[in-house]
Amino acid sequence: MERIALLSSHLQHKKFQHVLPHPAMSKGSPLTTHVLDTATGRPATSLAIHLYRRDSNDSSEEWHHLKFGYTNTDGRVPNLIDTEKFIPAVYKMHFDTAAYFKQSSTEGFYPYVEMNILINE
C-alpha cells in the first residue's frame, strides 16, 4: 500500500497537472517512454533500453536495431528516435530489467520486458 501511495503522489505532483508535452517531445522525439520502479515508487534510473523496428515491407520480419540508451533520473530516454526516422512500422522496446535489478542487488521477477508498438501513419 505504501508503494501505491508513493506512485500516486509522484503522478499527482503539481508538475504533472498541466497538459503539456514532455520536453523530449519538443526536441522532436515522437516516441517516448517513462519507466517507474514500482518497488520504490520512483523513476527507474539507468535502465538499459533497446529500440528496434520491423518495417512493414520487410518480408524477412527481422528486427533492425535503432537505438540504445539508459533512462535518466526521470526514467526517460531523451531523443529515443528522430522524427525523420519515425515511419509507419512495428517498433519494439526491450527493457533490460535483469541488469537494472542486479545493480541494486534486488531480485527481479522478469529478466527483460518487451513492448511492441504498431504505428500505422
Backbone torsions as a table, in degrees:
resi	resn	phi	psi	omega
1	MET	NA	-35.1	179.6
2	GLU	-63.3	-39.5	179.4
3	ARG	-64.4	-40.7	179.9
4	ILE	-64.1	-40.7	178.0
5	ALA	-63.0	-40.7	178.1
6	LEU	-63.1	-46.7	178.7
7	LEU	-62.3	-43.9	-179.5
8	SER	-61.1	-43.9	179.9
9	SER	-66.2	-34.6	177.5
10	HIS	-63.7	-44.5	-177.1
11	LEU	-76.0	-23.7	-179.3
12	GLN	-94.1	2.4	179.7
13	HIS	-56.3	146.4	-174.8
14	LYS	-58.4	-23.9	179.3
15	LYS	-70.3	-15.8	178.4
16	PHE	-99.2	2.7	-175.6
17	GLN	-82.0	-11.3	176.3
18	HIS	-91.7	156.0	174.6
19	VAL	-102.5	81.4	-179.5
20	LEU	-124.7	147.5	176.7
21	PRO	-65.9	149.9	176.5
22	HIS	-66.8	148.1	179.6
23	PRO	-51.4	-31.1	178.7
24	ALA	-60.9	-33.2	-179.8
25	MET	-68.5	-36.0	-179.5
26	SER	-68.0	-18.1	177.6
27	LYS	-90.4	3.2	174.6
28	GLY	97.3	9.4	178.9
29	SER	-86.4	107.2	-177.9
30	PRO	-80.0	-10.3	178.8
31	LEU	-124.2	122.1	-177.7
32	THR	-131.4	169.0	174.5
33	THR	-145.6	151.9	176.8
34	HIS	-136.8	110.8	-173.6
35	VAL	-104.4	124.9	176.8
36	LEU	-112.2	138.6	175.5
37	ASP	-88.5	104.7	-175.6
38	THR	-69.0	-17.9	177.1
39	ALA	-71.7	-31.0	-178.0
40	THR	-109.6	-16.5	-177.2
41	GLY	76.0	19.6	-177.3
42	ARG	-127.5	163.7	175.3
43	PRO	-59.4	143.4	178.4
44	ALA	-81.2	110.6	-178.5
45	THR	-96.2	139.2	176.7
46	SER	66.7	35.3	174.2
47	LEU	-92.5	123.8	-179.1
48	ALA	-73.7	132.0	178.8
49	ILE	-129.9	132.8	173.9
50	HIS	-111.6	136.6	176.3
51	LEU	-112.1	130.3	179.7
52	TYR	-125.1	159.9	174.8
53	ARG	-136.9	140.0	172.0
54	ARG	-118.4	110.5	-176.6
55	ASP	-69.4	141.0	-176.9
56	SER	-66.0	-25.7	179.6
57	ASN	-93.9	7.7	179.6
58	ASP	-91.3	106.6	-176.6
59	SER	-70.4	-18.0	-179.2
60	SER	-77.0	-16.5	-178.5
61	GLU	57.2	31.0	177.1
62	GLU	-82.2	147.0	174.6
63	TRP	-87.7	133.8	178.3
64	HIS	-108.2	123.0	-178.4
65	HIS	-71.8	126.6	-178.5
66	LEU	-107.3	-38.5	-171.9
67	LYS	-157.9	148.0	172.7
68	PHE	-130.2	137.5	177.2
69	GLY	-163.1	171.9	177.1
70	TYR	-114.6	145.6	176.5
71	THR	-67.6	146.4	178.3
72	ASN	-86.6	-169.2	-176.7
73	THR	-67.8	-13.7	176.0
74	ASP	-97.8	4.8	178.9
75	GLY	78.7	22.8	-177.2
76	ARG	-123.2	156.4	171.9
77	VAL	-112.4	101.7	-179.3
78	PRO	-63.0	146.8	177.1
79	ASN	54.6	50.2	-178.9
80	LEU	-60.3	-39.5	177.3
81	ILE	-151.7	141.3	177.4
82	ASP	-75.1	150.0	179.0
83	THR	-56.0	-38.7	-178.1
84	GLU	-64.9	-31.4	-177.8
85	LYS	-89.8	-8.2	-176.6
86	PHE	-88.3	99.2	-175.8
87	ILE	-120.6	162.6	175.6
88	PRO	-57.9	124.3	-177.4
89	ALA	-178.1	-178.4	171.8
90	VAL	-101.4	127.4	179.2
91	TYR	-110.3	149.9	177.3
92	LYS	-131.5	129.4	171.3
93	MET	-104.8	127.8	178.8
94	HIS	-111.6	116.3	-179.2
95	PHE	-101.5	119.9	-177.9
96	ASP	-85.5	78.1	-176.0
97	THR	-71.5	-28.5	179.0
98	ALA	-61.6	-47.7	179.3
99	ALA	-65.8	-36.7	179.3
100	TYR	-61.5	-48.4	-179.1
101	PHE	-70.8	-33.5	179.3
102	LYS	-61.5	-38.7	-178.2
103	GLN	-64.6	-20.4	177.8
104	SER	-110.4	15.8	180.0
105	SER	53.1	40.7	179.3
106	THR	-113.3	139.4	177.3
107	GLU	-84.9	120.4	-179.4
108	GLY	-96.5	162.1	-178.8
109	PHE	-89.5	-36.7	-178.6
110	TYR	-112.8	131.3	177.4
111	PRO	-71.1	-28.2	175.2
112	TYR	-158.0	162.1	175.5
113	VAL	-129.5	134.5	176.0
114	GLU	-123.3	139.9	178.7
115	MET	-128.6	126.0	177.6
116	ASN	-102.7	137.7	-176.7
117	ILE	-129.7	124.1	178.0
118	LEU	-96.7	122.5	176.5
119	ILE	-113.4	115.5	-177.8
120	ASN	-89.1	-36.4	-178.7
121	GLU	-145.4	NA	NA
